[in-house]
Amino acid sequence: MSDQSLNLIVTSAVIVTFAALVTVHVATLFGLTKQRQFVPALGSLVFPPLAPYCAFVRGMRVRATIWVAMAVLYVAAVLLGR
């Protein structure tokens, strides 16, 4: 595998995982506001790592798990790209 194709794969992984992380984060914020949890939603907007905790505590365990998984995969992809 050439360096160019490896760079393409890593760049694609960074873009896809970041897009998925943002999507899950926004879905979590909407879920919190739908449950009338405005303070945790605002806190999660200001400090994003608070989102999976708030989601997990309020019963959105799948969203919290996906959020953490996407964050870990994003960090791994970024580190591979260095």
Stockholm file with secondary structure:
# STOCKHOLM 1.0

chainA/1-82         MSDQSLNLIVTSAVIVTFAALVTVHVATLFGLTKQRQFVPALGSLVFPPLAPYCAFVRGMRVRATIWVAMAVLYVAAVLLGR
#=GR chainA/1-82 SS CCHHHHHHHHHHHHHHHHHHHHHHHHHHHHHHHHTTCHHHHHHHHHSTTHHHHHHHHTTCHHHHHHHHHHHHHHHHHHHHHC
#=GC SS_cons        CCHHHHHHHHHHHHHHHHHHHHHHHHHHHHHHHHTTCHHHHHHHHHSTTHHHHHHHHTTCHHHHHHHHHHHHHHHHHHHHHC
//
